[in-house]
């Protein structure tokens, strides 16, 4: 697949986007705490290399009870997760190029093929972010466009940026290229390297998503082109952290703490309505009682 623009042309597009960017500081709407819509913002995640089949089964059972959007697993567990979730509306999300992102395109396409053939509906693909440091924008676009071609809609594609390793300008560049490659989400982090999601980066990513989609639509004569959304992931463990990310502009949250977040949300909603027993404090489970930690 040939590249769409030269590196110089990409640099000009990215520069124009950055100069016209307005980052919103007021909160974005957040689904009602304790509602099913709130639970549907969560990708219930287990990506540890040492994860077992029994833990995947438990992950899926928790997702069914809580009503999450997806379970997010490695490609080798997609088939098992799909089987576990039959009869529900919960999708299976697989990671590709995880967690480094520096694998060659052939390997990422192999992982994509395995995930799709096993039944994944969504893919979280790790950006080869070192290419941003060298301004190799055409190479990034070629990879993303190739993967989009291999996994067309209705498969949802999310690009993991690893924001802790990027400058503000590089975050803007990555979001811009992902939008042109017709990705559906940009995602903050793998959770395996450096700081995870921050509200500041989520706001920046949301601003680029809102700015770039209309510009691309005008360029391509497609006024109906949908804006990308933002997935915040890495270090989101409490209800307040989840709400903060959603109000900063995230549309999806990647966390293995979803069970606690939803439980905490339901209890807060009950307290606001004065439900019986709503004032009781509930102890958060310790790590030794959990099947898995943050990721």
KEBAFI-184307 format. One record per residue (C-alpha): residue number from 0; residue in three letters; y, x, z. Coordinates in Angstrom, 2 decimals. Each point is the difference from the previous one (the first is absolute). Layout:
N
(NUM ALA (Y X Z)),
...
//
This chain:
295
(0 UNK (0.00 0.00 0.00)),
(1 UNK (3.41 1.40 -0.96)),
(2 UNK (2.88 0.07 2.43)),
(3 UNK (2.75 -2.58 -0.27)),
(4 UNK (3.01 2.25 0.63)),
(5 UNK (0.67 3.71 0.21)),
(6 UNK (0.61 1.53 3.42)),
(7 UNK (3.71 0.18 -0.84)),
(8 UNK (0.08 -3.69 -0.92)),
(9 UNK (-1.84 -0.87 3.21)),
(10 UNK (2.50 2.03 2.00)),
(11 UNK (2.84 -1.99 -1.57)),
(12 UNK (-1.68 -3.34 0.80)),
(13 UNK (-0.66 1.06 3.59)),
(14 UNK (3.57 1.27 0.40)),
(15 UNK (1.42 -3.30 -1.25)),
(16 UNK (-2.24 -1.93 2.38)),
(17 UNK (1.03 2.12 2.97)),
(18 UNK (3.71 -0.35 -0.78)),
(19 UNK (-0.20 -3.80 -0.27)),
(20 UNK (-2.20 -0.50 3.05)),
(21 UNK (1.08 -2.27 2.85)),
(22 UNK (-2.22 0.24 3.08)),
(23 UNK (0.06 -3.23 1.98)),
(24 UNK (0.39 0.42 3.76)),
(25 UNK (-0.33 -3.66 1.01)),
(26 UNK (-3.53 -1.30 0.67)),
(27 UNK (-2.17 -1.42 -2.76)),
(28 UNK (-1.83 -3.27 0.77)),
(29 UNK (-3.17 0.42 2.04)),
(30 UNK (-2.84 -2.56 0.18)),
(31 UNK (-0.14 -1.92 3.25)),
(32 UNK (-1.66 2.05 2.73)),
(33 UNK (-3.44 -1.39 0.76)),
(34 UNK (-0.28 -1.82 -3.34)),
(35 UNK (-2.69 0.37 -2.66)),
(36 UNK (2.70 1.29 -2.37)),
(37 UNK (0.69 2.84 2.45)),
(38 UNK (-3.69 0.94 0.07)),
(39 UNK (0.00 0.02 -3.82)),
(40 UNK (2.43 2.93 0.01)),
(41 UNK (-2.71 2.29 1.41)),
(42 UNK (-2.51 2.22 -1.80)),
(43 UNK (-2.65 0.60 2.69)),
(44 UNK (-0.78 3.67 -0.41)),
(45 UNK (-2.87 2.41 0.66)),
(46 UNK (0.19 3.28 -1.91)),
(47 UNK (-1.49 2.55 2.37)),
(48 UNK (-2.56 2.21 -1.73)),
(49 UNK (-2.44 -0.58 2.85)),
(50 UNK (0.14 -3.80 -0.33)),
(51 UNK (-3.42 -1.66 0.07)),
(52 UNK (-1.44 -3.04 -1.75)),
(53 UNK (-0.04 -1.86 3.33)),
(54 UNK (3.70 0.69 0.48)),
(55 UNK (0.72 -1.36 -3.48)),
(56 UNK (-1.93 -3.15 0.93)),
(57 UNK (2.09 -0.33 3.17)),
(58 UNK (3.22 0.62 -1.97)),
(59 UNK (-0.85 -2.85 -2.35)),
(60 UNK (-0.97 -2.33 2.86)),
(61 UNK (3.35 0.68 1.67)),
(62 UNK (1.80 -0.66 -3.29)),
(63 UNK (-1.75 -3.36 -0.40)),
(64 UNK (0.99 -1.11 3.50)),
(65 UNK (3.62 1.16 -0.24)),
(66 UNK (0.56 -1.03 -3.65)),
(67 UNK (1.34 3.31 -1.25)),
(68 UNK (1.00 0.61 -3.63)),
(69 UNK (-2.60 2.71 -0.65)),
(70 UNK (-2.28 2.57 1.51)),
(71 UNK (0.87 3.50 -1.19)),
(72 UNK (-2.93 2.43 -0.31)),
(73 UNK (-1.19 3.01 -1.96)),
(74 UNK (-1.67 -0.69 -3.39)),
(75 UNK (-3.53 0.59 1.31)),
(76 UNK (0.35 -2.95 2.40)),
(77 UNK (1.54 -2.49 -2.44)),
(78 UNK (-3.28 -1.65 -0.96)),
(79 UNK (-0.97 -0.53 3.63)),
(80 UNK (3.42 -1.44 0.85)),
(81 UNK (-0.10 -2.36 -2.99)),
(82 UNK (-3.39 -1.27 1.12)),
(83 UNK (1.25 -0.49 3.56)),
(84 UNK (3.04 -1.98 -1.14)),
(85 UNK (-1.69 -2.38 -2.45)),
(86 UNK (1.24 -3.54 0.44)),
(87 UNK (3.34 1.07 1.47)),
(88 UNK (3.40 0.57 -1.60)),
(89 UNK (0.20 3.55 1.36)),
(90 UNK (0.13 2.67 -2.69)),
(91 UNK (-1.40 3.52 0.02)),
(92 UNK (2.45 2.86 -0.45)),
(93 UNK (-1.25 3.51 -0.85)),
(94 UNK (1.77 3.35 0.20)),
(95 UNK (0.01 2.42 -2.96)),
(96 UNK (0.77 3.72 0.17)),
(97 UNK (0.00 -0.27 3.77)),
(98 UNK (1.54 1.62 1.93)),
(99 UNK (1.20 3.05 -1.96)),
(100 UNK (1.10 -1.61 -3.28)),
(101 UNK (-0.34 3.32 -1.84)),
(102 UNK (-3.34 -0.77 -1.65)),
(103 UNK (0.07 0.07 -3.78)),
(104 UNK (0.30 -3.19 -2.01)),
(105 UNK (-3.69 0.01 -0.94)),
(106 UNK (-1.06 -0.14 3.65)),
(107 UNK (2.49 -2.75 0.80)),
(108 UNK (-1.26 -2.01 -2.97)),
(109 UNK (-3.59 0.49 1.20)),
(110 UNK (0.93 -1.33 3.44)),
(111 UNK (1.91 -2.87 -1.60)),
(112 UNK (-3.02 -0.90 -2.11)),
(113 UNK (-2.29 0.01 3.05)),
(114 UNK (2.39 -2.15 2.04)),
(115 UNK (0.52 -2.56 -2.76)),
(116 UNK (-3.67 -0.26 -0.93)),
(117 UNK (-0.81 -0.52 3.69)),
(118 UNK (2.43 -2.91 0.24)),
(119 UNK (3.33 1.36 1.26)),
(120 UNK (3.01 -2.21 -0.75)),
(121 UNK (2.67 2.48 1.12)),
(122 UNK (0.30 3.79 -0.23)),
(123 UNK (2.15 2.31 2.14)),
(124 UNK (0.45 3.14 -2.13)),
(125 UNK (1.36 3.21 1.51)),
(126 UNK (2.85 1.54 -1.96)),
(127 UNK (-0.37 3.63 -1.09)),
(128 UNK (3.20 0.58 1.93)),
(129 UNK (0.25 3.82 -0.50)),
(130 UNK (0.90 -0.85 -3.63)),
(131 UNK (3.22 -1.56 1.32)),
(132 UNK (1.02 3.33 1.50)),
(133 UNK (-0.10 1.56 -3.49)),
(134 UNK (1.67 -3.03 -1.67)),
(135 UNK (-3.12 -0.57 -2.13)),
(136 UNK (0.85 -3.66 -0.50)),
(137 UNK (-1.75 -0.40 -3.35)),
(138 UNK (-3.29 1.23 1.44)),
(139 UNK (0.28 -2.48 2.87)),
(140 UNK (0.74 -2.88 -2.36)),
(141 UNK (-2.90 0.90 -2.29)),
(142 UNK (-2.42 -0.09 2.92)),
(143 UNK (1.32 -3.28 1.37)),
(144 UNK (0.10 -1.69 -3.41)),
(145 UNK (-3.57 1.13 -0.69)),
(146 UNK (-1.21 -1.50 3.27)),
(147 UNK (1.93 -3.22 -0.64)),
(148 UNK (-1.67 -0.22 -3.42)),
(149 UNK (-3.40 0.45 1.62)),
(150 UNK (0.76 -2.60 2.67)),
(151 UNK (2.12 -2.71 -1.62)),
(152 UNK (1.26 -3.10 1.78)),
(153 UNK (-1.09 -1.98 1.94)),
(154 UNK (-1.07 3.18 1.84)),
(155 UNK (2.84 1.00 2.32)),
(156 UNK (0.95 3.67 0.00)),
(157 UNK (1.82 1.67 2.89)),
(158 UNK (1.34 3.55 -0.27)),
(159 UNK (-0.19 1.99 3.25)),
(160 UNK (3.00 2.35 0.07)),
(161 UNK (-0.60 2.03 3.20)),
(162 UNK (3.68 -0.36 0.92)),
(163 UNK (-0.17 2.60 2.78)),
(164 UNK (-0.36 2.64 -2.72)),
(165 UNK (2.86 -1.26 -2.20)),
(166 UNK (3.77 0.12 -0.07)),
(167 UNK (2.10 -3.13 -0.43)),
(168 UNK (0.44 0.81 -3.69)),
(169 UNK (-3.73 0.53 -0.48)),
(170 UNK (-0.77 -3.36 1.61)),
(171 UNK (2.43 -1.64 -2.43)),
(172 UNK (-1.60 1.88 -2.91)),
(173 UNK (-3.53 -1.03 0.97)),
(174 UNK (0.96 -3.67 0.39)),
(175 UNK (1.81 0.04 -3.36)),
(176 UNK (-2.96 1.50 -1.88)),
(177 UNK (-2.44 -2.40 1.69)),
(178 UNK (2.13 -2.95 -1.06)),
(179 UNK (0.08 1.12 -3.63)),
(180 UNK (-3.79 0.49 0.13)),
(181 UNK (-0.23 -3.65 1.13)),
(182 UNK (-1.43 0.60 3.47)),
(183 UNK (0.13 -2.90 2.44)),
(184 UNK (0.80 1.84 3.24)),
(185 UNK (1.26 3.31 1.26)),
(186 UNK (-1.51 1.05 3.33)),
(187 UNK (1.45 2.38 2.56)),
(188 UNK (-2.88 2.12 1.24)),
(189 UNK (-3.69 0.81 0.19)),
(190 UNK (0.15 0.31 3.77)),
(191 UNK (-1.69 3.39 -0.27)),
(192 UNK (3.00 2.31 -0.51)),
(193 UNK (3.27 0.19 1.92)),
(194 UNK (2.02 -2.94 1.21)),
(195 UNK (-1.11 -3.43 -1.13)),
(196 UNK (2.21 -2.92 -0.92)),
(197 UNK (3.64 -0.11 1.14)),
(198 UNK (2.37 -2.92 -0.32)),
(199 UNK (2.52 2.27 -1.71)),
(200 UNK (-2.42 0.91 -2.79)),
(201 UNK (-1.21 -3.58 -0.36)),
(202 UNK (3.60 -1.17 -0.49)),
(203 UNK (0.57 2.70 -2.60)),
(204 UNK (-3.19 -0.85 -1.89)),
(205 UNK (0.83 -3.72 0.07)),
(206 UNK (3.47 0.71 -1.38)),
(207 UNK (-1.47 1.93 -2.93)),
(208 UNK (-2.54 -2.76 -0.67)),
(209 UNK (2.74 -2.64 -0.06)),
(210 UNK (2.26 2.12 -2.19)),
(211 UNK (-2.43 1.40 -2.56)),
(212 UNK (-1.94 -3.12 -1.04)),
(213 UNK (2.99 -1.87 -1.51)),
(214 UNK (1.07 3.20 -1.75)),
(215 UNK (-3.44 0.48 -1.57)),
(216 UNK (-0.15 -3.69 -0.89)),
(217 UNK (3.33 0.24 -1.81)),
(218 UNK (-1.13 3.14 -1.80)),
(219 UNK (-3.25 -1.62 -1.13)),
(220 UNK (1.38 -3.48 -0.60)),
(221 UNK (-2.13 -1.46 2.80)),
(222 UNK (2.25 -1.92 2.39)),
(223 UNK (-3.06 -1.27 1.93)),
(224 UNK (-1.24 3.41 1.03)),
(225 UNK (-0.95 -0.07 3.68)),
(226 UNK (1.40 2.53 2.43)),
(227 UNK (-2.40 2.37 1.68)),
(228 UNK (-0.62 -0.54 3.69)),
(229 UNK (-0.26 2.48 2.87)),
(230 UNK (-3.02 0.67 2.18)),
(231 UNK (0.72 1.73 3.31)),
(232 UNK (-2.87 1.99 1.48)),
(233 UNK (-0.60 2.73 2.52)),
(234 UNK (0.60 -0.40 3.73)),
(235 UNK (0.52 -3.78 0.10)),
(236 UNK (-1.77 -0.99 3.22)),
(237 UNK (2.05 -2.71 1.73)),
(238 UNK (1.49 -3.37 -0.82)),
(239 UNK (3.55 1.32 0.32)),
(240 UNK (-0.76 2.85 -2.40)),
(241 UNK (-1.53 -2.43 -2.49)),
(242 UNK (2.99 -2.37 0.18)),
(243 UNK (2.37 2.95 -0.37)),
(244 UNK (-1.69 1.08 -3.23)),
(245 UNK (0.00 -3.51 -1.44)),
(246 UNK (3.67 -0.48 0.85)),
(247 UNK (0.72 3.39 -1.61)),
(248 UNK (-1.39 -1.37 -3.27)),
(249 UNK (-3.76 0.50 0.02)),
(250 UNK (-2.18 -2.70 -1.50)),
(251 UNK (-3.31 1.44 1.17)),
(252 UNK (-1.11 2.09 2.99)),
(253 UNK (-2.86 2.48 0.06)),
(254 UNK (-1.43 0.39 3.50)),
(255 UNK (-3.22 0.04 1.97)),
(256 UNK (1.89 -1.61 2.88)),
(257 UNK (0.21 -3.39 -1.69)),
(258 UNK (-2.30 -1.78 2.44)),
(259 UNK (2.25 0.94 2.93)),
(260 UNK (3.20 -0.68 -1.96)),
(261 UNK (-1.12 -3.52 -0.92)),
(262 UNK (-1.24 -0.70 3.54)),
(263 UNK (3.27 1.24 1.45)),
(264 UNK (1.88 -2.18 -2.47)),
(265 UNK (-1.93 -3.14 0.88)),
(266 UNK (0.59 0.59 3.70)),
(267 UNK (3.72 0.51 -0.58)),
(268 UNK (0.15 -3.21 -2.04)),
(269 UNK (-1.81 -1.86 2.79)),
(270 UNK (2.46 1.32 2.58)),
(271 UNK (2.90 -1.23 -2.08)),
(272 UNK (-1.54 -3.50 0.04)),
(273 UNK (-0.96 0.18 3.69)),
(274 UNK (-3.74 -0.38 -0.65)),
(275 UNK (-2.34 0.07 3.05)),
(276 UNK (-0.98 3.54 0.95)),
(277 UNK (2.58 1.40 -2.38)),
(278 UNK (1.65 2.12 2.66)),
(279 UNK (-3.13 1.99 0.77)),
(280 UNK (0.08 3.69 -0.88)),
(281 UNK (-2.84 1.15 -2.24)),
(282 UNK (-1.14 3.60 0.13)),
(283 UNK (-0.05 1.75 -3.33)),
(284 UNK (-3.47 1.47 -0.72)),
(285 UNK (-0.24 3.76 0.49)),
(286 UNK (-1.14 2.26 -2.80)),
(287 UNK (-3.38 0.44 1.65)),
(288 UNK (-0.67 -3.73 -0.50)),
(289 UNK (1.12 -0.09 -3.60)),
(290 UNK (-2.24 0.59 -2.98)),
(291 UNK (2.69 2.11 -1.60)),
(292 UNK (3.43 1.43 0.66)),
(293 UNK (3.15 -0.18 -2.11)),
(294 UNK (-1.78 0.90 -3.22)),
//
